[in-house]
Amino acid sequence: MQTDAVSILLANQQAEEIKRTTVSLRRFYPGCLVEAVYSLEELSEWVSKLPWHVILLDQQLLRQSATSVLPELRRSAPKAVIILQCDDNDVALAMEAMEAGADYCVCDQSSTFLTDLSAVMHTLLEKRERTLAVPRSRWRDAQLIERVLDLVYELDTEGRFVYVSPAVGILLGYAPEELIGSHYSKVLPSGESRLAQRRFDERRTGDRATRNLELRLASKGNPSEEGLRKDIELNAEGMYAEHGEFLGTVGVVRHIGGRMQEQRLQEQKMEALAGLTSEIIFDLNALLIAMVGYSRILLQGLGQEGLRRKQFIEQVEKAGELSTELARQLEAFSRSQVPRPAEQGLKQVFSQL
């Protein structure tokens, strides 16, 4: 990455720390753009102004808010590297922050803080650039994905959503942007097994990847409520760069109950249509029989003087008899053949990609 193309947003209450960090970063990234904010309000305003490459957030600012800042920050800047500047090397805090949306945590009390920060930024930026450069045409063709009824998702290397198809609204009640940047555990009920969780964040490929695994997802709302859980079928596999680096997970979720209900509804519609067709044919047949009968009565009442009229009526009688026979054949066919809708699953669609 060109060093003058790097844009960095510093969020810190201490002006001296911002100045010291800026000077150090410009030595490592000559010509980089550095902007500073001093509160969460300013951070919320500035985060959407530019496509930031790096956001360095001081832990002290997080204490100003009663709500979790990192998930919202990740949703607002899904492609940015987010680094949390901490007071100490608290492993539990670091894990919690990374699950909430941060990419890394660095301790500013270390004597090598600035050197460590530059090295971490360099590594994370290279990793993010390689990830974004990987072609997504196989799994993220918008014309295909946004038309299928199944939910298609992509996770980054930490298990956070970087893409969710619009079908998530129908299945779970979320808008796609509500999940972008969130950890995948947000949509799993607390009672799901650890095995199921690892399959949603699948890292294997080929025959060893997850195929047709039945598990449950939690709808938007209280995941403990039974009615808010959805039975689904999961297909997922890991993505890797050419040199073998893990890039994330792609998956397809099918709502089993919804598909079965949809199929039953379609069958009911087809059966109702077949029944209506049979009724129409029955009524048509009755009218044709009456037409033939009246034609015969007219023919019997005509003498030699009505010969020409007789020929016309005989043609009507013949046409009526043929139509009656055709109506009987259609009626018999409609009773014996109830058409069923063809079903083509998403698995078959994606196998053609």
C-alpha positions in Angstrom: 0.0 0.0 0.0 1.2 3.5 -0.9 2.2 5.2 2.4 0.7 8.5 1.3 -2.7 6.7 0.6 -3.1 5.7 4.3 -5.8 7.5 6.2 -5.8 7.3 10.0 -8.4 8.5 12.5 -7.2 9.0 16.1 -9.8 9.1 18.9 -8.2 10.2 22.2 -8.9 12.8 24.9 -5.2 13.6 25.4 -3.9 16.2 22.9 -0.3 15.4 23.8 -0.8 11.7 23.1 -2.4 12.5 19.7 0.6 14.7 18.8 3.1 12.1 19.8 1.3 9.3 18.0 0.9 11.4 14.8 4.6 12.3 14.7 5.5 8.6 15.0 3.0 7.4 12.4 4.2 10.0 9.9 7.7 8.7 10.2 6.4 5.2 9.3 3.9 6.3 6.7 5.2 9.5 5.1 2.5 11.6 3.6 -0.3 9.8 5.4 -3.5 11.6 6.4 -4.1 11.8 10.1 -7.2 13.3 11.7 -7.9 13.5 15.4 -11.2 13.6 17.5 -11.5 14.0 21.2 -14.9 12.5 22.0 -17.3 9.8 21.0 -19.6 12.4 19.5 -16.8 13.6 17.2 -15.8 10.0 16.4 -19.4 9.2 15.4 -19.4 12.3 13.1 -16.0 11.7 11.5 -16.1 8.0 11.0 -18.3 8.2 7.9 -16.5 11.2 6.3 -13.7 9.2 4.8 -13.0 5.5 4.0 -10.5 5.2 6.9 -7.8 2.6 6.7 -7.0 2.7 10.4 -9.0 3.9 13.5 -7.1 4.1 16.7 -9.4 4.3 19.7 -8.3 5.1 23.2 -9.9 2.9 25.9 -10.6 5.9 28.1 -13.2 7.1 25.6 -15.2 3.9 25.8 -15.8 4.6 29.5 -17.8 7.7 28.5 -20.6 5.5 27.0 -22.9 3.1 28.7 -23.5 1.3 25.4 -21.0 -0.7 23.4 -19.2 1.5 20.9 -17.1 -1.0 19.0 -20.0 -2.9 17.2 -21.4 0.4 15.9 -17.9 1.6 14.9 -17.4 -1.7 13.0 -20.7 -1.3 11.2 -19.9 2.3 10.2 -16.4 1.4 9.0 -16.5 -2.3 7.9 -13.2 -2.2 5.9 -11.1 -0.2 8.4 -8.5 -1.7 10.8 -9.8 -0.9 14.3 -7.1 -0.8 17.0 -7.9 -0.3 20.7 -5.3 1.6 22.8 -5.5 0.0 26.3 -4.0 0.9 29.7 -2.6 -2.6 30.3 -2.2 -6.0 28.8 -5.5 -7.4 30.0 -6.1 -10.6 27.9 -9.8 -10.8 28.8 -10.4 -7.2 27.8 -8.5 -7.7 24.5 -10.6 -10.8 23.7 -13.8 -9.0 24.5 -12.9 -6.0 22.4 -11.9 -8.1 19.4 -15.2 -10.0 19.6 -17.0 -6.7 19.7 -15.3 -5.4 16.6 -11.7 -4.4 17.2 -8.9 -6.0 15.1 -6.2 -5.7 17.8 -5.4 -4.2 21.2 -2.1 -2.5 22.1 -0.9 -1.3 25.5 0.1 2.3 25.6 2.0 1.8 28.9 4.7 -0.2 27.2 8.0 1.6 26.4 7.8 0.2 22.9 4.2 1.3 22.3 4.7 3.5 19.3 7.0 0.9 17.6 4.5 -1.8 18.4 1.7 0.2 17.0 3.4 0.9 13.7 4.3 -2.8 13.3 0.7 -3.9 14.1 -0.8 -1.4 11.7 1.6 -2.5 8.9 0.7 -6.2 9.4 -3.1 -5.6 9.7 -3.2 -3.3 6.7 -1.4 -5.8 4.5 -3.7 -8.5 5.7 -6.8 -6.4 5.0 -5.5 -5.4 1.6 -5.0 -9.0 0.6 -8.4 -9.9 1.8 -10.2 -7.2 -0.1 -8.3 -8.0 -3.2 -9.5 -11.6 -3.4 -12.1 -11.9 -6.2 -15.6 -12.5 -4.8 -17.3 -13.2 -8.1 -17.9 -16.9 -7.2 -19.9 -16.2 -4.1 -21.0 -12.6 -4.3 -22.5 -12.1 -7.7 -25.2 -9.6 -6.7 -27.5 -10.5 -9.5 -27.7 -14.1 -8.2 -27.4 -13.7 -4.4 -30.1 -11.0 -4.1 -32.6 -13.0 -6.0 -32.4 -16.3 -4.1 -34.6 -16.9 -1.1 -31.8 -18.4 1.0 -29.5 -16.3 3.2 -25.9 -15.9 2.0 -23.3 -14.5 4.4 -19.6 -13.9 4.6 -17.4 -13.7 7.8 -14.0 -12.3 8.2 -11.2 -14.1 9.9 -12.5 -13.1 13.4 -16.0 -14.4 12.7 -17.6 -11.0 12.0 -20.1 -10.4 9.2 -18.7 -8.5 6.2 -21.6 -9.4 4.0 -25.2 -10.5 4.6 -27.8 -10.9 1.8 -31.2 -9.2 1.9 -32.9 -12.5 2.7 -31.8 -12.0 6.3 -34.7 -9.6 6.8 -37.3 -12.3 5.9 -35.6 -15.1 7.9 -34.4 -13.3 11.0 -35.9 -9.8 11.0 -32.5 -8.0 10.7 -31.6 -5.4 8.0 -28.2 -6.5 6.5 -26.5 -3.4 7.9 -27.5 -4.3 11.5 -25.3 -7.4 11.3 -22.3 -6.0 9.4 -19.4 -5.9 11.8 -21.1 -8.0 14.4 -19.8 -11.4 15.5 -21.8 -14.4 14.1 -22.7 -15.5 17.6 -25.3 -12.7 17.6 -27.6 -14.9 15.5 -27.0 -18.2 17.4 -29.2 -19.1 20.4 -27.3 -19.5 23.7 -28.3 -23.2 23.8 -26.6 -24.1 20.5 -23.7 -26.5 20.8 -20.1 -25.5 20.4 -19.9 -27.8 17.4 -22.7 -26.0 15.6 -21.0 -22.6 16.3 -17.7 -23.8 14.8 -19.6 -25.0 11.7 -21.2 -21.6 11.2 -17.6 -20.2 11.3 -16.4 -23.0 9.1 -12.7 -23.1 8.1 -12.6 -26.3 6.2 -13.1 -26.7 2.4 -14.1 -29.3 -0.1 -15.6 -32.6 1.1 -14.8 -31.7 4.8 -16.7 -28.5 4.7 -20.2 -28.1 6.3 -22.9 -29.6 4.2 -26.7 -29.7 5.0 -26.2 -29.3 8.7 -29.4 -28.7 10.6 -29.2 -26.1 13.4 -31.1 -23.2 14.9 -30.8 -19.4 14.5 -32.2 -16.7 16.8 -34.4 -14.0 15.2 -34.1 -10.4 16.1 -35.4 -9.9 19.6 -35.1 -12.1 22.7 -33.3 -15.3 21.5 -34.5 -17.2 24.6 -38.1 -17.1 23.3 -38.9 -20.4 21.6 -41.0 -18.7 18.9 -38.1 -16.6 17.8 -35.9 -19.5 16.8 -35.6 -20.7 13.2 -34.7 -24.2 12.1 -32.3 -23.9 9.3 -30.0 -26.0 7.0 -26.4 -24.7 6.7 -23.8 -25.1 4.0 -20.5 -23.3 4.7 -16.8 -23.4 3.9 -13.6 -21.5 4.4 -11.9 -19.1 1.9 -8.1 -19.1 1.5 -5.6 -17.0 -0.5 -3.3 -18.6 -3.0 -0.5 -18.9 -0.4 -2.8 -20.6 2.1 -3.8 -17.7 4.4 -7.3 -18.0 5.8 -9.5 -15.2 4.6 -12.9 -15.9 6.2 -16.0 -18.0 5.7 -18.9 -18.1 3.2 -22.2 -19.8 4.0 -25.7 -20.4 2.7 -28.6 -20.7 5.1 -31.9 -22.3 4.1 -35.0 -22.0 6.4 -36.3 -25.6 6.5 -39.7 -24.9 7.9 -40.3 -22.0 5.6 -39.4 -24.0 2.5 -41.7 -26.9 3.5 -44.5 -24.5 4.2 -43.9 -22.8 0.9 -44.0 -26.1 -0.9 -47.2 -27.2 0.8 -48.8 -23.8 -0.1 -47.7 -24.2 -3.7 -49.2 -27.7 -3.9 -52.4 -26.5 -2.4 -52.6 -23.7 -5.0 -52.0 -26.2 -7.8 -54.6 -28.6 -6.4 -57.1 -25.8 -6.2 -56.3 -24.8 -9.8 -56.8 -28.4 -10.9 -60.1 -28.5 -9.1 -61.3 -25.3 -10.7 -60.3 -26.5 -14.1 -62.2 -29.7 -13.6 -65.3 -27.7 -12.6 -65.0 -25.4 -15.7 -64.6 -28.5 -18.0 -67.7 -30.1 -16.4 -69.8 -27.0 -17.0 -68.5 -26.7 -20.6 -69.3 -30.3 -21.2 -72.9 -29.9 -20.0 -73.3 -26.9 -22.4 -72.0 -28.9 -25.3 -74.3 -31.8 -24.6 -77.2 -29.4 -24.5 -76.1 -27.9 -27.8 -75.9 -31.3 -29.5 -79.3 -32.3 -28.1 -81.1 -29.2 -29.4 -79.4 -29.6 -32.8 -80.9 -33.1 -33.1 -84.3 -31.9 -32.2 -84.1 -29.2 -34.9 -82.9 -31.8 -37.4 -85.9 -34.0 -36.7 -88.4 -31.2 -37.3 -87.1 -30.1 -40.6 -88.5 -31.4 -43.9 -87.3 -31.3 -47.5 -87.8 -27.5 -47.7 -85.2 -27.1 -44.8 -82.4 -29.1 -46.5 -79.9 -26.2 -46.6 -80.6 -25.4 -43.0 -80.3 -29.1 -42.1 -76.7 -29.1 -43.5 -75.7 -26.2 -41.3 -77.3 -27.7 -38.2 -75.6 -31.1 -38.9 -72.2 -29.3 -39.0 -73.0 -27.7 -35.6 -74.0 -31.1 -34.2 -70.8 -32.7 -35.4 -68.7 -29.9 -33.9 -70.6 -30.2 -30.7 -69.9 -34.0 -30.5 -66.2 -33.5 -31.1 -66.0 -30.7 -28.5 -67.9 -32.9 -26.0 -65.4 -35.7 -26.5 -62.5 -33.3 -26.0 -64.0 -31.9 -22.8 -64.4 -35.5 -21.4 -60.8 -36.2 -22.2 -59.6 -33.0 -20.5 -61.8 -33.7 -17.4 -60.4 -37.2 -17.1 -56.8 -35.8 -17.4 -57.3 -33.1 -14.8 -58.6 -35.6 -12.3 -55.7 -38.1 -12.8 -52.9 -35.6 -13.2 -52.3 -33.0 -10.4 -49.2 -31.0 -11.4 -46.5 -30.5 -8.8 -44.2 -27.5 -8.7 -40.6 -28.2 -9.7 -38.1 -27.4 -6.9 -34.5 -26.3 -7.4 -32.5 -25.8 -4.3 -29.8 -23.2 -3.7 -27.2 -26.0 -3.5 -28.0 -26.9 -7.1 -27.7 -23.2 -8.1 -24.4 -22.7 -6.5 -23.0 -26.0 -7.9 -23.1 -24.3 -11.3 -21.0 -21.3 -10.3 
